[in-house]
Amino acid sequence: MSEPAEPTVAAAARVYDYMLGGTHNYAVDRAAAAQTARSFPLAAVGARYNREFLGRVVRFLTGAGIRQFLDLGSGIPTAGNVHEIAQAEDPAARVVYVDYEREAVELGQRILGGNPNATAIRADLREPEDVLSRAGLLDFGEPVAVLMISVLHFITDDEQARDVVRKYVGRLVPGSYLALSHLTWAGGRAGTLQRETSHVYNNTVAESLAIRDVEQVASFFTGLELVEPGLVPLPDWRPDDPDYVPDEDDVPRQVGVGGVGRTRLDVSSDL
Ligand SMILES: C[S@@+](CC[C@H](N)C(=O)[O-])C[C@H]1O[C@@H](n2cnc3c(N)ncnc32)[C@H](O)[C@@H]1O
């Protein structure tokens, strides 16, 4: 089936790519990004915080001995891809990228051409059985890190989001990990701006956003042990800079949290 050359509806993957300075986006995506930027000028900074969080998470996980990654909602391949970081540590590290956006996956496949240990598949992460059956590159008898970075807020139904997470985590052996980041509500003026922005976003981009409370995000880690420092604003999670001090006035820092949970070594998952 041929796809239209120029999409008429913005897509989350391409809006995010544009915010990160990428080139894989269309006029409709740039217009949505510009509208978002008008109501929430610091959205692009938040996108960068998220991508940097992802990089630190993958370095932490490879340091912890993880050699298999299932990156759900991986987005358009942009600088600092998971396989680049993991395979720099160990070329045998295996990565499966999953996204439902055609262009994100096609670009991923092109970038990964000739890489025997990484692949990109087009699938909907809300269908874990399908995704897991196609992630044959990964051995689920060994520890795997499931990454859900800035994607769960696109599953607007709370129960469905929890169920989806449970199904992936339920497949993991002890010593595996779940890493996620998620948009959360800020207080005060930042919260007002955020409400306006999510309204704009929900009216211009194909996907709607479910911004959640930190407690709701924490519930995705039920049955897992959160590694230090827990579920925190993205720049605060294991910062590279030893002199890093959280800036309480930094608005983009207030609109999302991230964390990493480990399946327990002593008992199998009780989910
Ligand atoms: C904001 S981007 C995040 C990209 C990457 N994880 C990161 O943090 O840099 C969200 C991505 O999730 C994808 N996505 C949203 N819902 C999805 C679903 N149900 N199944 C697969 N991909 C999905 C979008 O297409 C988009 O590429």
The ligand as an SDF file (V2000), in Angstrom:
LIG
                    3D

 27 29  0  0  0  0  0  0  0  0999 V2000
    8.3630   11.1120   22.3670 C   0  0  0  0  0  0  0  0  0  0  0  0
    8.8550    9.7930   21.3280 S   0  0  0  0  0  0  0  0  0  0  0  0
   10.0860    9.0000   22.3500 C   0  0  0  0  0  0  0  0  0  0  0  0
   11.2230    8.3720   21.5820 C   0  0  0  0  0  0  0  0  0  0  0  0
   12.3040    7.7090   22.4390 C   0  0  0  0  0  0  0  0  0  0  0  0
   11.7540    6.6530   23.2820 N   0  0  0  0  0  0  0  0  0  0  0  0
   12.9900    8.7270   23.3130 C   0  0  0  0  0  0  0  0  0  0  0  0
   12.6200    8.8530   24.4860 O   0  0  0  0  0  0  0  0  0  0  0  0
   13.9050    9.3910   22.8380 O   0  0  0  0  0  0  0  0  0  0  0  0
    7.4800    8.6440   21.4810 C   0  0  0  0  0  0  0  0  0  0  0  0
    7.5030    7.5370   20.4330 C   0  0  0  0  0  0  0  0  0  0  0  0
    6.5560    6.5240   20.8270 O   0  0  0  0  0  0  0  0  0  0  0  0
    5.9110    6.0480   19.6600 C   0  0  0  0  0  0  0  0  0  0  0  0
    4.6410    5.4120   20.0750 N   0  0  0  0  0  0  0  0  0  0  0  0
    3.5890    6.0010   20.6840 C   0  0  0  0  0  0  0  0  0  0  0  0
    2.6180    5.0790   20.9350 N   0  0  0  0  0  0  0  0  0  0  0  0
    3.0920    3.8880   20.4720 C   0  0  0  0  0  0  0  0  0  0  0  0
    2.5500    2.5710   20.4280 C   0  0  0  0  0  0  0  0  0  0  0  0
    1.3300    2.3040   20.9180 N   0  0  0  0  0  0  0  0  0  0  0  0
    3.3010    1.5790   19.8990 N   0  0  0  0  0  0  0  0  0  0  0  0
    4.5330    1.8470   19.3890 C   0  0  0  0  0  0  0  0  0  0  0  0
    5.0970    3.0800   19.3850 N   0  0  0  0  0  0  0  0  0  0  0  0
    4.3820    4.0900   19.9250 C   0  0  0  0  0  0  0  0  0  0  0  0
    5.7600    7.2730   18.7680 C   0  0  0  0  0  0  0  0  0  0  0  0
    5.5950    6.9060   17.4050 O   0  0  0  0  0  0  0  0  0  0  0  0
    7.0710    7.9810   19.0530 C   0  0  0  0  0  0  0  0  0  0  0  0
    8.0620    7.5770   18.1280 O   0  0  0  0  0  0  0  0  0  0  0  0
  1  2  1  0
  2  3  1  0
  2 10  1  0
  3  4  1  0
  4  5  1  0
  5  6  1  0
  5  7  1  0
  7  8  2  0
  7  9  1  0
 10 11  1  0
 11 12  1  0
 11 26  1  0
 12 13  1  0
 13 14  1  0
 13 24  1  0
 14 15  1  0
 14 23  1  0
 15 16  2  0
 16 17  1  0
 17 18  1  0
 17 23  2  0
 18 19  1  0
 18 20  2  0
 20 21  1  0
 21 22  2  0
 22 23  1  0
 24 25  1  0
 24 26  1  0
 26 27  1  0
M  CHG  2   2   1   9  -1
M  END
$$$$
